Amino acid sequence: MRGYQVSLGKRLKAIIKEEKMSQRAFANEMNLSVTAIEHYIAERRIPSGELFIAMGSHEIFRKYTMWLLSGTVQPGAGQVCPAFSTQEQCGLITGKEDSQKNA
């Protein structure tokens, strides 16, 4: 379960960073506390279903839901991931080799 948490926290951080939002602004958009978002990003807690439902129905964030949950994308269905530079900054990939794997 720990590996899942690591990926999820970093992915959530990358999404927030990609949308150029603060954790507070993201928490407000998701109608959750800043503390909850901080715990998810720091991998101290697994997000509740509320976060996934809120993201899936939000105009800005629904495009990331598949990637957040599974690490995969489906551009034809409108499902994308943050830019590779953002993923690298968040520790999800380490360079060109990893970015080619996620393409």
Steps between C-alpha positions, in 0.01 A plus 500: 500500500789738567604510132149607406510784752836624373382520142168654595649776717754596236240486224266724695784746562582500127138572405478795739835632379404454134187709552710766677288485814587514866399209720251735666338595169482134398347405836238772455417376149463144632303616806751329730725630775852614426616260769345207314674600176831540684463151649424349158800667339730408788370142474384492862144415395329338205249735338135439563256430222385862534819624336465268202132585453574872524787478252302284259219751485715816497545675165875558548600180676289226339760462223750364755284242678617194305864599541456575871349160567698279264799689361367453147341743255252482215530825302219398264266493798632831630713337770848650528788536744697805612797602286808284543691799639242530777515126567878522525478788749266291715727195497283280279756465222873553489569602143453422133499121550200516735316754286523264204346221710201720588443618141 
